[in-house]
Every structure is written in C-alpha cells, then in structure tokens.
Amino acid sequence: ELIVSLVEYICFNKGEGAILVFMSGLAEITRLYEELTDEYSALARDGSIKIYPLHSTLSTAEQKQIFDPPPKGYRKVVV
C-alpha cells in the first residue's frame, strides 16, 4: 500500500519527528495500523518506532497516549 511505503520512506530517510496519518474511518484506521505493525515488527523489536491508532472507540487513557512525547530515538506514528 502506498501509505505504508510512504511511512517507511519517512522513517528511513528523514530526520526526527512524528508522523500523523489521517484515515476516513475506523475500518481504514484498523487496517493501516495492522499493516504498519506487521511491516515494522523488526523496528518494534529494536525500539525505534511507536505506532498508535486514534479513533473514538478507544478509551480516554489510550487516546491520551498519543500526546506523550516518545522517548529519545523513537519515532511516533499516529493513525
């Protein structure tokens, strides 16, 4: 998928910073989140990326996590 390729490109070729991906609905958010977590499982193991879904069915505590700054050396992706 184009979005997965774009996120991968940014993660490997650009400097620090978060990535915010807007999707049109819960199904699209869930699908992309699953693709990104599968695609970046190796990065998740070495601790370089944090991927967060964001939609209204998440608890308040889960939604608030996206506002926490990632630890140094991490990149945050919010879908």
Sequence and secondary structure as in RCSB ss.txt:
>XXXX:A:sequence
ELIVSLVEYICFNKGEGAILVFMSGLAEITRLYEELTDEYSALARDGSIKIYPLHSTLSTAEQKQIFDPPPKGYR
KVVV
>XXXX:A:secstr
 HHHHHHHHHHHHS S  EE   SSHHHHHHHHHHHHHHTHHHHHHT EEEE   TTS HHHHHGGGS   TT E
EEE 
